[in-house]
Amino acid sequence: MGFAEDFFQEEIYAPFEEEHNVNIVVDIGNNAERLNRIRQGTATIDVIYLSDYYAQQGIEEGYLPN
């Protein structure tokens, strides 16, 4: 993850995981790699963060809700 990884783990992910009894798996990579995993059907994703450009591609291709 890089920038502020420890902060996010301690202050955001860990409390959320404990409160909701879930495990957060952070799958890093650039926008194209993340969108391609959706296109290929090789990932189960609940939440994804993409730049506007790649999000729009995913929407237009029917992989992301509008």
C-alpha positions as CSV (number, residue, x, y, z in Angstrom):
1,M,0.0,0.0,0.0
2,G,2.9,2.4,0.7
3,F,1.9,5.7,2.0
4,A,0.6,5.6,5.6
5,E,0.1,1.8,5.5
6,D,0.6,1.4,9.3
7,F,-1.8,4.3,10.0
8,F,-4.6,2.8,7.9
9,Q,-4.1,-0.7,9.4
10,E,-4.1,0.5,13.0
11,E,-6.6,3.4,12.8
12,I,-9.1,2.3,10.1
13,Y,-8.9,-1.4,9.1
14,A,-8.4,-3.0,12.5
15,P,-11.3,-1.2,14.2
16,F,-13.6,-1.8,11.3
17,E,-12.7,-5.5,11.1
18,E,-13.3,-5.9,14.8
19,E,-16.6,-4.1,14.8
20,H,-18.0,-5.9,11.8
21,N,-16.3,-9.3,12.2
22,V,-14.7,-9.2,8.8
23,N,-11.2,-9.4,7.3
24,I,-10.0,-6.6,5.0
25,V,-7.7,-7.7,2.2
26,V,-6.0,-4.8,0.5
27,D,-5.2,-5.6,-3.1
28,I,-2.8,-3.1,-4.4
29,G,-1.8,-2.3,-7.9
30,N,-2.5,0.4,-10.4
31,N,-5.9,1.3,-11.8
32,A,-5.5,-0.8,-14.9
33,E,-4.5,-3.9,-12.9
34,R,-7.4,-3.6,-10.5
35,L,-9.9,-3.1,-13.4
36,N,-8.4,-6.0,-15.3
37,R,-8.9,-8.4,-12.4
38,I,-12.6,-7.5,-12.5
39,R,-12.7,-7.9,-16.3
40,Q,-11.1,-11.4,-16.0
41,G,-13.4,-12.5,-13.2
42,T,-10.3,-13.5,-11.1
43,A,-11.2,-11.4,-8.1
44,T,-14.1,-11.1,-5.6
45,I,-14.3,-7.4,-4.8
46,D,-16.6,-5.6,-2.4
47,V,-15.0,-2.2,-2.6
48,I,-12.7,-0.8,-5.3
49,Y,-11.1,2.6,-5.7
50,L,-10.4,3.7,-9.2
51,S,-9.6,7.0,-10.9
52,D,-12.5,8.6,-12.8
53,Y,-11.1,7.4,-16.1
54,Y,-10.9,3.8,-15.1
55,A,-14.2,3.9,-13.2
56,Q,-15.9,5.2,-16.3
57,Q,-14.5,2.4,-18.4
58,G,-15.7,-0.1,-15.9
59,I,-19.2,1.4,-16.0
60,E,-19.3,1.6,-19.8
61,E,-18.2,-2.0,-20.0
62,G,-20.9,-3.1,-17.5
63,Y,-18.5,-4.3,-14.8
64,L,-19.4,-1.5,-12.3
65,P,-22.8,-0.1,-11.4
66,N,-23.7,3.3,-12.7
